[in-house]
Amino acid sequence: MSLRRHLLVALIVCVLLAALGVASATTIAGGNIINQTWTPAANPYLVNGDIAVPSGAYLRIEAAPGPYTVTGDLTVAAVASRC
């Protein structure tokens, strides 16, 4: 297969993934999460490393019509409150 054909196939795959929303994941770096709101529109979330919400800060996760997708090992220790 020629280089031109490889590039065409790669471009088609990228366009298809973007159309499916796979390429539009929100990446969250490990570390402290300070006053963030996660929304259904930015789903899926790819969390790279451990995250923590320090005292006095918040992480608001908005209600979604379906599940949120978080990739990786997940342990949640949280105190929830209604806003």
MONORUR-V368377 format. One record per residue. N is the residue number from 0. OMEGA is omega in radians with two decimals (NA if undefined). NEAR is the number of other C-alpha atoms within 8 Angstrom. Layout:
# MONORUR-V368377
n: [N | N]
omega: [OMEGA | OMEGA]
near: [NEAR | NEAR]
This chain:
# MONORUR-V368377
n: [0 | 1 | 2 | 3 | 4 | 5 | 6 | 7 | 8 | 9 | 10 | 11 | 12 | 13 | 14 | 15 | 16 | 17 | 18 | 19 | 20 | 21 | 22 | 23 | 24 | 25 | 26 | 27 | 28 | 29 | 30 | 31 | 32 | 33 | 34 | 35 | 36 | 37 | 38 | 39 | 40 | 41 | 42 | 43 | 44 | 45 | 46 | 47 | 48 | 49 | 50 | 51 | 52 | 53 | 54 | 55 | 56 | 57 | 58 | 59 | 60 | 61 | 62 | 63 | 64 | 65 | 66 | 67 | 68 | 69 | 70 | 71 | 72 | 73 | 74 | 75 | 76 | 77 | 78 | 79 | 80 | 81 | 82]
omega: [-3.10 | 3.12 | -3.14 | 3.13 | 3.09 | 3.14 | 3.11 | 3.10 | 3.12 | 3.12 | 3.13 | 3.12 | 3.13 | 3.13 | 3.12 | 3.12 | 3.11 | 3.13 | 3.12 | 3.13 | -3.10 | -3.07 | -3.06 | 3.13 | 3.07 | -3.13 | 3.11 | 3.12 | 3.08 | 3.14 | -3.12 | 3.03 | -3.07 | 3.04 | 3.10 | 3.02 | 3.07 | -3.07 | 3.08 | -3.11 | -3.11 | 3.11 | 0.11 | 3.10 | 3.08 | -3.09 | -3.13 | 3.13 | -3.14 | 3.05 | 3.11 | 3.05 | -3.08 | 3.08 | -3.13 | 3.11 | 3.10 | 2.93 | 3.14 | 3.11 | -3.08 | 3.10 | -3.13 | 3.11 | 3.12 | -3.10 | 2.94 | 3.09 | 3.07 | -3.10 | 3.10 | 3.09 | -3.06 | 2.98 | -3.10 | 2.98 | -2.98 | 2.94 | -3.09 | 3.04 | 3.08 | 3.12 | NA]
near: [4 | 5 | 6 | 6 | 8 | 9 | 8 | 8 | 8 | 8 | 8 | 8 | 8 | 9 | 8 | 8 | 10 | 10 | 7 | 7 | 8 | 8 | 8 | 8 | 11 | 9 | 8 | 8 | 8 | 9 | 8 | 8 | 12 | 9 | 8 | 8 | 8 | 10 | 10 | 9 | 4 | 10 | 11 | 10 | 13 | 11 | 13 | 9 | 7 | 7 | 10 | 7 | 10 | 9 | 4 | 4 | 9 | 10 | 11 | 8 | 7 | 8 | 6 | 8 | 4 | 4 | 5 | 9 | 7 | 9 | 7 | 7 | 4 | 5 | 4 | 4 | 4 | 4 | 4 | 4 | 4 | 3 | 2]
